[in-house]
Amino acid sequence: MLRSVLIAAGLILGVDQCADAAAPLELETKIPLGEVAGRIDHLAIDAAQRRLFVAELGNNSIDVVDLNTLKRVKRLTGLKHPQGLGYVTSRRTLFVSSAVDGTLQALGEHGALPAKVHLGDDADNIRVVGDRIYVGYGAGAIASINAVSLTRSTDVELPAHPEGFEVAAASERLFVNLPEAHSVAIVDLATGKVIKQISTRGRGANFPLATATKNILVAFRNPPLLVAYAMSDGVEQAAASVCNDADDIFVDAKRDRAYVSCGEGYLDVFAIYATKLDRVAHLRTAIGARTSLFAPELDRLFVATPAAAGQSAAVWVYKPAD
């Protein structure tokens, strides 16, 4: 569907604009965002209505992109350093975490809802599982919030500020990057307790994390490595070099691949095996393009590129190749 829209609009990029015609990702188009200052943080998707949300932390705004027309259609302003985004389909509501006032705010179809949930300093990453929202914040906690009532369950307490995390609802576990504690935590959701901390063994700045079948994938910035740990016991399974300044990892389960976006201006693609990670592509993007989102419902990878000398902020749209 999206590809047909791109062709009709004349926005499919030629092969000469791709790093490699045989690459596992094809750059289809670039969607301009207009005047956006500063850092872009997280993205969220409304797959049913084909909308992409872009948290523009440095601009105190959120852009709404229509993926049918491939245009920015709305800018939500007056926010306080929006960081995390999560869209709850059943409520048709976008949830936004704020780095400044430590709140989780609900933005409905007609703007802000009256209620906010006050969390604490540095409200950050959001994950949505059904009608439940998980938000990392403060010196070490993840809040669990009901998206319908906005009521809050007992928080998961952690030994350091949580960065990237994933919820494995089927196994009732939560996997959390704790760079300040030099570890990756495994949390039992039933009790809300940390049941294991995987030592990063001297590796540092582990910000992005994703889960793939039986492994946890963690990207480090110091040194730049992608490491796979077994979900069951945290034993290291594989490691491979990755682009510098990694900030997002997404797993394409259909193709057993991982996509890692990095601020140095590259997008790395890995083939995932039980005990091996094979980097199959190292694609040039733009300096500072650390933020990405893979939407399996649309079979597209979105990469946000910030404004820089000679370039405006944009969302680059990639189509995976089989």
C-alpha positions as CSV (number, residue, x, y, z in Angstrom):
1,M,0.0,0.0,0.0
2,L,2.7,2.5,1.0
3,R,4.8,1.6,-1.9
4,S,1.9,2.3,-4.3
5,V,1.4,5.7,-2.8
6,L,5.1,6.5,-3.2
7,I,5.1,5.4,-6.8
8,A,1.9,7.5,-7.5
9,A,3.5,10.5,-5.9
10,G,6.8,10.0,-7.8
11,L,8.7,9.7,-4.5
12,I,10.4,6.4,-4.9
13,L,14.1,7.0,-4.9
14,G,16.3,5.6,-7.7
15,V,18.8,2.9,-7.1
16,D,21.7,5.4,-7.5
17,Q,20.5,7.0,-4.3
18,C,20.8,3.8,-2.3
19,A,24.0,2.6,-0.7
20,D,23.7,-0.7,-2.3
21,A,21.0,-2.0,-4.8
22,A,21.2,-5.4,-3.1
23,A,21.0,-4.0,0.4
24,P,18.4,-5.5,2.9
25,L,16.8,-2.0,3.1
26,E,15.7,0.2,0.3
27,L,15.4,4.0,1.0
28,E,12.0,4.9,-0.5
29,T,11.6,8.5,0.4
30,K,12.4,11.4,2.8
31,I,9.5,13.2,4.5
32,P,10.4,16.8,5.4
33,L,9.4,18.0,8.9
34,G,9.9,21.7,8.4
35,E,11.6,23.9,11.0
36,V,12.7,21.7,13.8
37,A,15.5,22.8,16.2
38,G,17.6,20.5,18.3
39,R,17.4,16.8,19.1
40,I,14.7,14.4,17.9
41,D,13.9,11.7,20.5
42,H,11.5,8.8,20.2
43,L,8.8,7.8,17.5
44,A,5.4,6.1,17.8
45,I,3.0,4.7,15.2
46,D,-0.7,4.6,14.8
47,A,-0.8,1.8,12.2
48,A,-4.6,1.8,11.8
49,Q,-4.7,5.4,10.7
50,R,-1.3,5.4,9.2
51,R,0.2,8.2,11.3
52,L,3.7,8.6,12.6
53,F,4.5,10.7,15.7
54,V,7.9,12.4,16.1
55,A,9.0,13.7,19.5
56,E,11.1,16.8,18.9
57,L,12.7,17.2,22.3
58,G,14.8,20.2,21.4
59,N,11.8,21.9,19.8
60,N,9.3,21.2,22.6
61,S,6.9,19.8,20.0
62,I,5.5,16.6,18.4
63,D,5.0,16.3,14.7
64,V,2.2,14.2,13.2
65,V,3.0,12.7,9.8
66,D,0.3,11.3,7.5
67,L,1.8,8.2,5.9
68,N,-0.8,8.2,3.1
69,T,0.1,11.7,1.8
70,L,3.7,11.5,3.1
71,K,3.4,14.9,4.7
72,R,3.5,16.5,8.1
73,V,-0.1,17.4,8.9
74,K,0.1,18.8,12.4
75,R,2.6,20.1,15.0
76,L,1.7,19.8,18.7
77,T,3.5,22.6,20.6
78,G,3.9,23.9,24.2
79,L,5.3,20.6,25.4
80,K,8.2,20.4,27.9
81,H,11.0,18.4,26.3
82,P,8.9,15.4,25.1
83,Q,11.0,12.2,25.2
84,G,9.0,9.0,25.1
85,L,5.9,8.3,22.9
86,G,3.4,5.5,23.0
87,Y,0.2,5.1,21.1
88,V,-2.7,3.1,22.6
89,T,-4.9,2.0,19.7
90,S,-7.9,1.0,21.7
91,R,-8.0,4.6,23.2
92,R,-6.9,6.4,20.1
93,T,-4.6,8.3,22.4
94,L,-0.9,9.3,22.2
95,F,1.0,9.2,25.5
96,V,3.9,11.5,26.0
97,S,6.6,11.5,28.7
98,S,8.3,14.8,29.6
99,A,11.9,15.1,30.6
100,V,11.3,18.5,32.4
101,D,8.3,18.0,34.6
102,G,8.4,14.2,34.9
103,T,4.9,13.7,33.7
104,L,3.0,11.3,31.4
105,Q,0.5,13.2,29.4
106,A,-2.4,11.8,27.3
107,L,-3.1,13.5,24.0
108,G,-6.5,12.4,22.5
109,E,-7.9,13.1,19.1
110,H,-8.9,16.6,20.1
111,G,-5.8,17.5,22.2
112,A,-4.7,17.1,25.8
113,L,-6.9,15.1,28.1
114,P,-7.4,16.6,31.6
115,A,-5.4,14.1,33.5
116,K,-1.6,13.8,33.8
117,V,0.3,11.2,35.7
118,H,3.2,12.7,37.7
119,L,6.1,10.3,37.8
120,G,9.4,12.0,38.7
121,D,12.5,13.4,37.1
122,D,13.5,12.4,33.6
123,A,10.4,10.5,32.4
124,D,11.8,8.7,29.4
125,N,11.1,5.5,27.5
126,I,7.6,4.3,27.0
127,R,6.4,0.8,26.1
128,V,2.8,-0.2,25.4
129,V,1.3,-3.6,25.9
130,G,-2.4,-3.7,25.2
131,D,-4.0,-1.1,27.5
132,R,-1.0,-1.0,29.8
133,I,1.8,1.6,29.6
134,Y,5.3,1.2,31.1
135,V,7.4,4.3,31.6
136,G,11.0,4.5,32.8
137,Y,11.9,7.5,35.0
138,G,14.0,9.0,37.8
139,A,17.0,7.5,39.5
140,G,15.6,4.0,39.0
141,A,12.0,3.0,38.4
142,I,9.5,1.9,35.8
143,A,5.9,2.8,36.3
144,S,3.0,0.6,35.1
145,I,-0.1,2.6,34.2
146,N,-3.6,1.6,33.0
147,A,-4.3,3.6,29.8
148,V,-8.0,3.6,30.4
149,S,-8.2,4.8,34.0
150,L,-4.7,6.3,34.2
151,T,-4.3,4.5,37.5
152,R,-0.8,3.5,38.5
153,S,0.3,0.1,39.8
154,T,3.3,-0.5,42.1
155,D,6.4,0.7,40.4
156,V,9.3,-1.6,39.5
157,E,12.3,-0.4,41.5
158,L,15.7,-0.5,39.9
159,P,19.3,0.3,41.0
160,A,19.8,3.0,38.3
161,H,17.9,5.1,35.7
162,P,16.4,2.8,33.1
163,E,17.2,3.4,29.4
164,G,16.0,1.0,26.7
165,F,13.7,-1.8,27.9
166,E,11.3,-4.4,26.5
167,V,8.3,-6.1,28.0
168,A,8.0,-9.9,27.3
169,A,4.4,-10.3,28.3
170,A,4.2,-14.0,27.5
171,S,7.0,-14.8,30.0
172,E,6.0,-12.0,32.4
173,R,9.5,-10.6,32.3
174,L,10.9,-7.1,31.7
175,F,14.4,-6.6,30.3
176,V,16.1,-3.2,31.2
177,N,19.3,-1.5,30.3
178,L,20.9,0.1,33.3
179,P,24.1,1.9,32.0
180,E,24.9,3.6,35.3
181,A,24.8,0.2,37.1
182,H,26.8,-1.4,34.3
183,S,24.2,-4.1,33.8
184,V,21.1,-5.4,32.1
185,A,18.3,-6.2,34.6
186,I,15.8,-9.1,34.2
187,V,12.5,-8.2,36.1
188,D,9.7,-10.6,37.1
189,L,6.6,-8.7,36.3
190,A,4.4,-10.8,38.6
191,T,6.4,-9.6,41.6
192,G,7.9,-6.4,40.2
193,K,11.3,-7.5,41.5
194,V,14.7,-7.7,39.8
195,I,15.6,-11.4,39.6
196,K,18.9,-11.0,37.8
197,Q,21.4,-8.4,36.8
198,I,23.6,-9.3,33.8
199,S,27.0,-7.6,34.2
200,T,28.1,-5.7,31.1
201,R,31.7,-6.7,31.9
202,G,33.3,-3.3,31.4
203,R,31.3,-2.3,28.3
204,G,29.6,1.0,28.7
205,A,26.7,3.2,27.5
206,N,24.2,0.4,26.9
207,F,21.2,2.5,25.8
208,P,19.1,0.6,23.2
209,L,17.7,-2.9,23.8
210,A,15.4,-5.3,22.0
211,T,14.3,-8.9,22.3
212,A,14.6,-11.5,19.6
213,T,13.1,-15.0,20.1
214,K,15.3,-16.3,22.9
215,N,17.8,-13.5,23.1
216,I,18.1,-10.0,24.4
217,L,20.0,-7.6,22.0
218,V,21.9,-4.8,23.6
219,A,23.9,-2.1,21.8
220,F,26.9,-0.5,23.6
221,R,28.6,2.8,22.6
222,N,31.8,2.1,24.5
223,P,33.1,0.1,22.7
224,P,30.5,0.0,19.8
225,L,29.2,-3.5,20.0
226,L,25.9,-5.4,19.6
227,V,25.7,-8.2,22.1
228,A,23.1,-11.0,22.4
229,Y,22.3,-12.5,25.8
230,A,20.1,-15.5,26.5
231,M,16.7,-14.4,27.9
232,S,16.7,-17.4,30.2
233,D,19.9,-16.9,32.2
234,G,21.7,-13.9,30.7
235,V,24.6,-15.9,29.3
236,E,26.3,-14.1,26.4
237,Q,25.6,-15.7,23.1
238,A,27.2,-13.5,20.5
239,A,28.8,-10.1,19.9
240,A,29.6,-8.0,16.8
241,S,30.9,-4.6,16.0
242,V,28.1,-1.9,15.4
243,C,28.0,1.7,14.3
244,N,28.9,4.4,16.8
245,D,26.4,6.2,19.0
246,A,23.7,3.6,18.8
247,D,20.3,4.7,20.2
248,D,17.6,2.4,18.8
249,I,17.3,-1.3,18.0
250,F,14.3,-2.9,16.3
251,V,13.9,-6.6,15.4
252,D,12.3,-7.6,12.2
253,A,10.9,-11.0,13.3
254,K,9.7,-11.9,9.8
255,R,13.3,-11.8,8.4
256,D,15.3,-12.6,11.6
257,R,17.0,-9.2,11.3
258,A,17.9,-6.4,13.7
259,Y,18.1,-2.7,12.6
260,V,20.4,-0.4,14.7
261,S,20.4,3.4,14.1
262,C,23.4,5.4,15.2
263,G,24.2,9.1,15.6
264,E,27.4,8.8,13.7
265,G,25.2,8.6,10.6
266,Y,24.8,4.9,9.8
267,L,22.1,2.3,10.0
268,D,23.4,-1.2,10.6
269,V,21.5,-4.4,9.6
270,F,22.2,-7.7,11.3
271,A,21.1,-11.3,10.5
272,I,20.2,-12.9,13.8
273,Y,21.2,-16.5,14.7
274,A,21.0,-18.4,18.0
275,T,24.7,-17.9,18.7
276,K,25.8,-15.4,16.0
277,L,25.2,-11.9,14.8
278,D,26.1,-11.2,11.2
279,R,26.3,-7.5,10.1
280,V,24.9,-7.7,6.5
281,A,24.7,-3.9,5.8
282,H,26.2,-0.7,7.0
283,L,24.1,2.1,5.3
284,R,24.9,5.8,5.5
285,T,22.2,8.1,6.8
286,A,22.9,11.5,8.4
287,I,24.8,12.8,11.4
288,G,22.6,12.6,14.5
289,A,20.1,10.2,13.0
290,R,19.9,8.1,16.1
291,T,16.1,7.7,16.4
292,S,14.2,5.0,14.5
293,L,11.1,2.8,14.6
294,F,10.3,-0.4,12.8
295,A,6.5,-0.9,12.2
296,P,5.9,-4.5,11.3
297,E,2.2,-3.7,10.5
298,L,3.4,-1.5,7.7
299,D,6.7,-3.3,7.0
300,R,8.6,-0.1,7.1
301,L,11.6,1.3,9.1
302,F,11.4,5.0,9.9
303,V,14.6,7.0,10.7
304,A,14.4,10.6,12.0
305,T,17.2,12.9,10.9
306,P,17.7,16.2,12.8
307,A,18.3,19.6,11.2
308,A,22.0,20.2,10.5
309,A,24.1,22.4,8.2
310,G,22.7,22.0,4.7
311,Q,19.8,19.6,5.7
312,S,16.4,20.1,7.2
313,A,14.9,17.7,9.7
314,A,13.1,14.7,8.0
315,V,11.9,11.2,8.4
316,W,13.6,8.7,6.0
317,V,11.4,5.7,5.1
318,Y,13.0,2.3,4.4
319,K,11.4,-0.8,2.9
320,P,13.0,-4.1,3.9
321,A,14.0,-6.4,1.0
322,D,13.3,-10.1,1.3
